[in-house]
Amino acid sequence: MGLEIRDVEHSFGDRVALDGVSFDVVPGVITGLLGPNGAGKTTLLRILLGVLSPDHGQVRYDGRPVDEEDRRRWGYMPQERGLYPGMPAGDQVVYFGRLHGLSNGDATSRARVLLEELGLEDRWGDRTDKLSGGMQQRLQLATALVHDPAVIVLDEPFAGLDPVAVVSLSETLRQRARAGRTVLFSSHQLDLVQDLCEDIAMVDRGRTVLQGSVATLRASSGRRQLRLHVQAPNRDWLLAYPEVTVVGDEADDLRLEVPADIDPLDVLDAARAAGRVVDFGLDLPTLSQLFMAAADRTLDRAGVS
């Protein structure tokens, strides 16, 4: 069943941080908790981990209210560095393994496997504060995974990472999901994680504005852009499609927004009849575009201008 977040509310004095957030995190699926800075993501993660208590609502795990025994078996990677700067990298992971109840031998074995997986096997004896920011981020992930947690919760794991580190961390999360683990991470970098998340919950101003399968949400949004490189004497062929909007027109390159009720292949055929189509492609909306549209709808319903 995984995690179930149901109608969670939390305020800090007069400031509402979470206003009825609900969504599921399914085992074997990477779920992104997405939204801009200040949307309430970290507050929700702290409630999941028991650092804060909800004013209203509930977090359930495997069909029952989550308790401290559940949380002890989870793995958590905070946004802020939670490492001891003077401790060697390998000792750091072993120490966290011992905190989770592993024997010294098991913690050491797990640490060696993880550091190799994360490309840090030759850094075992290096002081943590001598590692680069990306290496420290990967090391921190190792401390969260050393006890092989059933639930993995990460707060902004991609912040400040270079592209190589993003690929390494992403592959590690994919492997855990393929092994049936429950994986939830927060991020404000929507398009950076677009290809990693399978499910998402988008929050804005403490409310859930969009949730579900990324593939389904993008395909069912009704927003599609057809890219064409067409060598034609004019654009008269577009007159047959007044509902199609030209959103980009540079030399022979056209970008057209095609409504859901028009087949983009029909538009492509019309372009081919008018001239030579050198290249074409169909783009679905990005997560950023989906979020902006959903946030606008939420503001309209709330009567906010």
C-alpha positions in Angstrom: 0.0 0.0 0.0 2.8 2.4 0.7 2.2 5.9 2.1 -1.1 7.6 2.2 -1.3 11.3 3.0 -4.8 12.3 3.8 -6.1 15.9 4.2 -3.0 17.1 6.1 -3.1 20.6 7.5 -0.5 22.5 9.4 0.0 26.2 10.4 2.8 28.2 12.0 0.8 30.8 13.9 -1.3 32.7 11.3 0.7 31.3 8.4 -0.9 28.3 6.7 1.8 25.9 5.5 -0.4 23.0 4.5 -4.0 23.2 3.6 -5.5 19.8 3.1 -2.8 18.0 1.2 -3.6 14.5 0.0 -1.8 12.0 -2.2 -0.4 8.4 -2.3 3.2 7.1 -2.6 3.1 3.7 -4.1 5.9 1.1 -3.6 8.0 0.5 -6.7 7.2 3.9 -8.1 9.3 7.1 -7.8 7.0 9.9 -6.6 8.0 13.5 -6.7 6.6 16.1 -4.3 7.0 19.1 -6.5 6.4 22.8 -6.2 8.2 26.2 -5.8 10.2 27.1 -2.7 7.8 27.9 0.2 5.0 25.7 -1.1 5.0 23.5 2.0 7.1 20.5 0.8 9.6 20.4 3.7 6.8 20.9 6.3 5.0 17.9 4.9 8.2 15.8 4.9 8.8 16.7 8.6 5.2 15.6 9.3 5.9 12.3 7.6 9.0 11.8 9.7 7.3 12.7 13.0 9.3 15.9 13.5 6.0 17.9 13.3 2.5 16.8 14.0 -0.4 17.7 11.7 -3.0 20.1 12.9 -5.5 17.9 11.0 -5.3 14.9 8.7 -3.3 11.7 8.9 -0.3 9.9 7.4 -0.9 6.1 6.9 1.6 3.4 6.1 0.5 0.0 4.8 -3.1 0.8 5.6 -2.6 2.0 9.2 -1.5 5.2 11.0 2.3 5.5 10.8 4.1 5.1 14.1 7.7 5.5 15.4 8.5 1.9 14.8 7.7 2.4 11.1 9.8 5.5 10.9 12.9 3.8 12.4 13.0 1.6 9.4 12.8 4.5 6.9 15.7 6.3 5.3 15.8 10.1 5.2 18.1 12.5 3.4 17.6 16.1 4.6 18.2 19.2 2.4 20.7 20.5 4.9 24.0 18.6 5.3 23.7 16.2 8.2 27.2 14.8 8.1 30.2 15.1 10.5 32.8 17.2 8.6 35.9 15.7 10.2 34.8 12.1 10.0 36.2 9.9 7.1 33.5 9.1 4.5 33.5 5.3 5.1 33.3 5.7 8.8 30.4 8.1 8.4 28.3 5.5 6.6 29.2 2.8 9.1 28.2 5.0 12.0 24.8 5.7 10.5 24.4 2.0 9.9 25.1 1.3 13.6 22.6 3.9 14.6 20.0 1.9 12.6 20.9 -1.3 14.5 23.3 -3.0 12.1 26.3 -4.8 13.5 29.7 -3.3 12.8 30.4 -6.0 10.2 27.1 -5.6 8.4 27.3 -1.8 8.5 30.9 -2.0 7.0 29.8 -4.4 4.3 26.8 -2.3 3.4 28.9 0.9 3.4 31.5 -0.6 1.0 28.7 -1.7 -1.4 27.0 1.7 -1.3 30.2 3.8 -1.8 31.1 1.7 -4.8 27.5 2.1 -6.2 27.7 5.8 -5.8 31.2 6.2 -7.2 32.9 6.9 -3.9 34.8 3.7 -3.3 38.2 5.4 -3.5 37.1 8.0 -0.9 36.6 5.7 2.0 39.3 7.3 4.1 38.8 10.9 3.0 37.5 13.5 5.4 34.0 14.5 4.6 34.7 18.2 4.5 37.4 17.6 1.9 34.9 16.1 -0.6 33.2 18.2 -3.3 29.6 19.3 -2.7 28.3 16.6 -5.2 30.3 13.9 -3.4 29.0 15.0 0.0 25.5 14.8 -1.4 26.1 11.2 -2.6 27.7 10.3 0.7 24.6 11.7 2.5 22.5 9.4 0.3 24.6 6.5 1.4 23.9 7.2 5.0 20.2 7.2 4.3 20.3 3.9 2.5 22.8 1.9 4.5 20.1 0.0 6.5 18.2 -0.9 3.3 15.0 1.1 4.2 11.6 0.1 2.9 10.7 3.8 2.6 13.1 6.5 1.3 12.3 10.1 1.8 14.6 12.8 0.3 14.3 16.6 0.7 15.7 18.5 -2.4 18.3 15.8 -3.2 19.3 17.5 -6.5 19.9 21.0 -5.2 23.3 22.2 -6.3 24.3 19.0 -8.1 26.1 18.9 -11.4 24.7 16.8 -14.2 26.9 13.8 -13.6 25.9 13.7 -9.9 22.2 14.0 -10.9 22.5 11.0 -13.2 24.3 9.0 -10.5 21.7 9.8 -7.8 18.8 9.3 -10.2 20.0 5.8 -11.1 20.3 4.9 -7.4 16.7 5.9 -6.8 15.5 3.9 -9.9 17.3 0.8 -8.6 15.5 1.1 -5.2 12.2 1.6 -6.8 12.7 -1.4 -9.1 13.4 -3.4 -5.9 9.9 -2.4 -4.6 10.9 0.3 -2.2 8.7 3.3 -1.6 10.5 6.4 -2.9 9.4 10.0 -2.3 11.5 13.1 -2.9 10.8 16.8 -2.9 12.1 19.3 -5.5 11.4 22.7 -6.9 13.4 21.9 -10.1 10.4 20.6 -12.0 11.8 20.0 -15.4 15.1 18.6 -14.0 13.2 15.6 -12.5 10.6 15.2 -15.3 12.1 12.0 -16.6 12.7 10.5 -13.2 9.3 10.8 -11.5 6.6 8.3 -12.5 4.0 9.8 -10.1 3.9 13.4 -8.8 2.1 15.5 -6.3 2.4 19.2 -7.0 1.8 21.7 -4.2 1.4 25.4 -4.3 0.6 27.7 -1.3 0.1 24.6 0.8 -2.5 22.9 -1.5 -2.3 20.0 -3.8 -2.8 21.4 -7.3 -1.9 18.4 -9.5 -1.3 14.7 -8.8 -1.1 11.4 -10.6 1.0 9.7 -13.2 3.4 12.0 -15.1 2.8 10.3 -18.4 -1.0 10.5 -18.0 -1.0 14.1 -16.8 1.1 15.2 -19.8 -0.8 13.2 -22.4 -4.3 14.2 -21.1 -3.5 17.9 -20.6 -4.8 18.8 -24.1 -1.7 21.0 -24.7 0.5 19.8 -27.5 3.0 21.6 -29.6 3.9 20.5 -33.1 7.4 21.4 -34.3 7.9 21.7 -38.1 10.7 22.7 -40.3 8.8 23.2 -43.5 10.1 24.8 -46.7 6.9 26.4 -48.3 6.3 29.6 -50.1 3.8 30.9 -47.6 1.7 29.9 -44.5 -1.6 29.8 -46.4 -2.0 26.1 -45.6 -2.5 27.0 -41.9 -5.8 28.9 -42.8 -7.6 25.6 -42.8 -6.8 25.3 -39.0 -7.9 28.5 -37.4 -7.9 26.8 -33.9 -4.2 26.1 -34.3 -2.0 28.8 -32.7 1.4 29.8 -34.0 3.6 30.1 -30.9 6.9 30.3 -32.7 7.8 31.3 -36.3 11.4 31.7 -37.3 12.6 31.2 -40.9 11.3 27.8 -41.8 10.8 26.6 -38.2 7.3 26.7 -36.9 6.0 25.8 -33.5 2.2 25.3 -33.4 -0.1 24.7 -30.4 -2.6 22.0 -31.5 -5.9 21.7 -29.5 -6.9 18.2 -28.3 -9.7 17.9 -30.9 -7.4 18.3 -33.9 -5.2 15.4 -35.0 -1.6 16.8 -35.3 -1.0 14.3 -38.2 -3.7 16.1 -40.2 -1.7 19.4 -39.7 1.5 17.6 -40.7 -0.2 16.3 -43.9 -1.3 19.8 -44.8 2.3 21.1 -44.3 3.6 18.4 -46.5 1.1 19.2 -49.2 2.3 22.8 -49.1 6.0 22.3 -49.2 8.9 20.1 -48.1 8.9 19.1 -44.4 12.5 18.6 -43.4 11.9 17.8 -39.7 9.0 17.6 -37.3 8.1 16.5 -33.8 5.3 16.6 -31.2 6.1 18.0 -27.7 3.9 17.4 -24.7 3.8 20.0 -22.0 6.6 20.1 -19.4 5.9 19.7 -15.7 6.6 23.4 -15.3 3.9 24.2 -17.8 1.4 21.8 -16.2 2.2 23.4 -12.8 1.6 26.9 -14.0 -1.7 26.0 -15.6 -2.9 24.1 -12.5 -1.8 27.0 -10.2 -3.7 29.5 -12.3 -6.8 27.4 -12.1 -6.5 27.2 -8.4 -6.2 31.0 -8.1 -9.2 31.5 -10.4 -11.3 29.2 -8.2 -10.1 31.0 -5.1 -10.9 34.4 -6.6 -7.3 35.6 -6.3 -6.2 38.1 -8.9 
